[in-house]
Amino acid sequence: MVDEADRLIVNTDDEARQLITIHHADPARIDVVHPGVDLDVFRPGDRRAARAALGLPPDEPIVAFVGRIQPLKAPDIVLRAAAKLPGVRIVVAGGPSGSGLASPDGLARLADELGITARVTFLPPQSRSNLATLFQAANVVAVPSYSESFGLVALEAQACGTPVAAAAVGGLPVAVRDGATGTLVAGHDVDRWAAALDGLLRRPAPAAGRWAARPPPTRRPSPGITPPMRCWPAIAARSASTPPSAARWAHEFLYRCVTGDRGCPAGKRAELLETRWRAWRSVGVGGGTAR
């Protein structure tokens, strides 16, 4: 696939470097496009109203975990860390996947062993609109994954104005601005995670909000790789005479969401966005975001 593709679109510089070093990809054919979120869905909202809609307590501090329930996503770390924080409610939203502690039942047994069953709420996989409501309801969203190509949950939570505690792995250091929109946690030591969650509960990240879903503007890309701030105009120019594919339109539209159309002439933004949106929808791309 790497050899045959005309363009290679990756989420981060790290993914680009892996393609180059492991698969010997041509750097000139690689575009770095950070994923984005739909800011019409994922946006700040009234916390008490969000909690009422989900049937959650109005006044308890809430730490939320959203994702597939599998060891790679490390939901057990959230439960073990929250067990050290009296009075904190944990909301786990997701379905089973993989093995090990890979089901709500397994996590429920762990909660019982930790003595926190009364403080844990399990929710099935949610629609995008319900996920936005959950992010609005939470005080902190935890993303403790052992591996994460980017971390859309982190972006979506920040777009809703909720700070994120995230493992410093994969693309999460790109998605979360340590000390500004959340906290990056090195490793998976439970005490360290408990301290990170407690810190965000006591002192919410100052910059969590809609603009926090944008990638840092000052990162230097690897030599030869089209950087995030310039790749959209290049992709748009190439795709104007190329038959659309679902993947291309999806990446282009998501990139526009996350960057706010930076790099495009101001007078053309609305026109280009409408054109890309119609094309994106015409090839049948839809549904929720992959997590």
Secondary structure, DSSP 4 states (H G I P E B T S, - for coil): -TTT-S-EEESSHHHHHHHHHHH---GGGEEE------TTTS----HHHHHHHHT--SSS-EEEEES-BSGGG-HHHHHHHHTTSTT-EEEEE--B-SSSS-SHHHHHHHHHHHT-GGGEEEE----HHHHHHHHHH-SEEEE--S--SS-HHHHHHHHTT--EEEES-TTHHHHS-BTTTEEEE-S--HHHHHHHHHHHHHS--TT-SGGGGSPPTTPPPPTTSBPHHHHHHHHHHHHTTS---HHHHHHHHHHHHHHTTTTS-GGGHHHHHHHHHHHHHHTT--SPPP-
